[in-house]
Amino acid sequence: MMLLVLASLLLPAPPQAARPEFPAPGASLAQLLDSGRHPDLRWGNLRDVQPVLGPLYAARNYEPLWLVNGRLTLPARALLKVLAEAPNRGLDPADYDAAWLAAQGEALPGDSAGALAPRVELGLSVAAARIAVALRLGRVSPAMVHATWRVPEDSFDVASTVTALAGSTRPNDLLRNLEPPFLHYWLLMATLVRYRELARDSNLVALPPMPRRLRPGEGYAGTPTLRRLLRLLGDYRDSTAAPILDTLYSGAVVEAVKRFQMRQGFAPDGVIGDSTRGRLQHPFEQRLRQMELSLERWRWMPRRFAHPPIIVNIPAFRLYAFGTTDLSEREMLAMNVVVGTAFKTETPVFADQLEYLTFAPYWDVTPTIAVGEIKPAATKDPSFLARNQYELVEQGEVVPPWPENIARIGQGIRVRQTPGPHNALGKVKFIMPNDFQVYLHDTPSKAMFERTRRDASHGCIRLGDPLALARFLLRDQPEWTPEKIEAAATGPEPTTVRLREKVPVVITYATAVARENGDVFFYSDIYGHDKVLAQTLARGYPYR
């Protein structure tokens, strides 16, 4: 043992990893860019923007974009204002060094050595490039959070955008054109701004302590404060004046709490228990974060749809089938859905195209369910297959449910369930061929749709009103009347109908949603995806 210790002392120390050196304070713009680092920025590693800004400045012989005679241009000052207002977009101004750039920009005329100018110049270009990419594509690649998200990104000329910003005194006009064009994105952003303003005065609505469970009809000294909070949040809508000393929790206040609960994804029973009380006592901080993360997810979305899409929001347990490509609610079908069970069979976040629907479908049981659930049950009880109307299929032919065939489930023999009211897919399924074997379908089990939390499937999406979706999708095929749809859905054999146009389907994950009527909904992070996204964003630039 002593020899080992002596040997370790005599051996040379392993080489230390070289620490990247920041360029000297007086480095030129070219030297700063070549180094790939900026000594003053919060996120000084320029790996994400160097491939864009290097050629941009080299092409103009390193002439500044943002400075004239050592002073900030009007476009530079306009950009600084936009950077300072980054929280309105759900972004952090410190990520773009708004305060440092503003302070150093004002110090430029007194910089006799000229050492500050290259750092301010490059800092402005880095901030311009980063905020442009953040608004056009998102700060992080969605694949960093959802490996299943495979939506192609449109081409985006970052260098041209930086140049355009450097020549404009109205940078907001340019940046708005980079952002999602959909109304719900802008409604959510407006709600974020409003909630920030409310949060600044949150002491005005700090609730006094309340009992563990506050039920309608009970007394609560904080009722006037509760009413004021609910009015600010848009849930209390009674315009009649309430007595100042009214301390009874009843009437319009209870109805407002029910609206509040509904917007939080809770059962709207009017009883203020742990969950509702927690949201009321902390109504802003976490909600602000949810909106920021949901805005980031909006920026991952396609900027245009060739056909009105279907969007399923997993944490909301809701499906929205749009009648227009701008996602307007004026022609929208909405319904409750059941999604994959958290931590076991989560529904993946992805996008694909719906191609056809099948009425009175067979259920071709997935290999995982067939081997893991049906095979053990049939081995234990041979009548299980007949009782649940399952068939064993080999090479397209039905084979007898003999023990030797049951033993080969998953080994050349697959399982399917015959059409009918017993079928797990119900009356209709909607197919969007994808690698995850996820599709939309009916179900004979309707009780789950009455629940507030609806994650209970093996990953596919069960529909609350599947025939309404069938009628909606076939509205441009007049031969498919409601009567014909109902007849096909209850028929003895499958009937497949191909859609005239493929319909984009986006399975997304947003825990904050703003609606056109002014309501904003907040949902639980059931799969933990928001937590992962927040952790990813906390790592800072360079993201991509």
Steps between C-alpha positions, in 0.01 A plus 500: 500500500785739592669428165184592316477828689866583426457411136201726472701785645790448258290463186435820307155648548256431216470790259221743583247583233594833349264774608376711211664840507293812453654748258685800642282798599634700206438232239369608165167388361675244277696362795185469709320309228798275430527414870136389513459661840383833639647607838201704616190308403301282734535214254840576352537181294412608146485155343136549402547834319864498387424310172254775409666814632854408387422499126262795542770726642774364276289590194480861618870515599398515869328833465257545791129448458383680813749783550577818311795713610519299821137563597188284499280538193126557530434133400740393777304700755173361366635145535610570858142601583368175350755296697395669823138406424588134440292384803188598305590219260578252774875552461765613747670833412811383686540225238550781248708720732251784470619686809873463424460608139291802597750612765806445285334659201465821697866474608631477143562874441733507801697193389813679383692178440225359282524162674131490586358558152574152353348330805181708486477457123533123516276481807219671311533262206506198729187623678325574169584155360400317815167672552414458131570126514313471831189656349517319167605150607497500880798520730549125522447241232179311586692175450691584821175457692295271273700249298177420313449856366596495134351809340734639234615853564463761227817661372588814690768750394637624831768722342246687289279545805786649705584735214136604467474567874815710487335720237157539657370733768195272534650164593174376651343498154776270374492275804121462494528358149722226641252393767211253463214664306229330704266704718530268800875570520437874516214457748730302728768766470248771591391293800863467607537878498178541701603239757839669543322825580271323746797326663660838575196589712446150639518636858159655433346155466700303758241271656469473878537148641204280417380165638630173358176461306278799436153397386224714348287659770778517757644818645843628394641835606700524179197484270531865386867445409412172327232681301750770398755239387243308299384821336857582394540148359178537301304233687273725708253652254219624721470875437285570804672660795578264787494608866848594615474290814332202333693206647272217385649274235194463280320612186701673228831434677436125495409515130822693436702236684337232284609687186848534648511126574388415148778716356754315715384159383339423838153363571281815525326419830550836672674336796836663574727212597877462484541528122264793448631682806859457379416652162308789658777579747764491223305608193778651294857371529451145372234612253748746349748216455238280338420774249868555420548129432183478293614797287825312438298199383293719268824606328571136414174477307481513119439857385236389251270206437404377154167383642312590820663286769400293798687590818496282809628665818607219731490672844166664413352162396339685208484468123441797270408441136528829312304608197757759393877500464536806725368296797202726552244376751209613283505167313634262762388168641626430853463193718641323802754225443675231700878481454776261603559425865774709660831318566377178333355546153531871429365638175797632300528861386518491120339615176369298208217492246161335532433298183189288557243381749346158548148446623420182698871421520683192610737570784837365397651464843851640526772239563576649842141462620453165326808345660494683832127491580288282272732200472534451878123541549417250221759252625342507843141496372443373139147646500648851537540536123144400409350699787670820378455409131870483419623305198841348436633578153789338313598620153164670458295195597308444824632198690337309788569620857680178589763505775783449252379803300460710814860411588613648166342841550775744406682225308319497169152530648337835570179589681207707377160586643192477277285806419206584720400676821750289695794618287763706684512744205125550504324610185784672312874550492697779330835399355811713460774247415788556742786318666333513841182310407295784644162589354167655597204276577165448666463290816212314663624622840344844536530553875858629475386809307315624808824519698713810526828315450487266201830317451403134482575358154788293364614806302227539238248782530141413586238746380203634693288548185658300216202511263500881524863495388410261215224734383738796528772333294257375234317831464647545150382154393122551479430136427594432861182624662452474879268205439755318287772566756284356779413194290865432417605552862255238624549258208623142532811549284771768481454784252804713418464854363801689368498875550520716191777702662742383765433682826797618711486365854714657771523327837634777718560579866401843631417560865380857434237578236331833424160493331331756280233571763769632736529191720843357572537140614783347701556125511715265706834386361381137496797357310766733645580644157486859627748412772742360240456805276560739790818312595620509140439873472681561829824374345519812287655580164616353272186285494490361149 
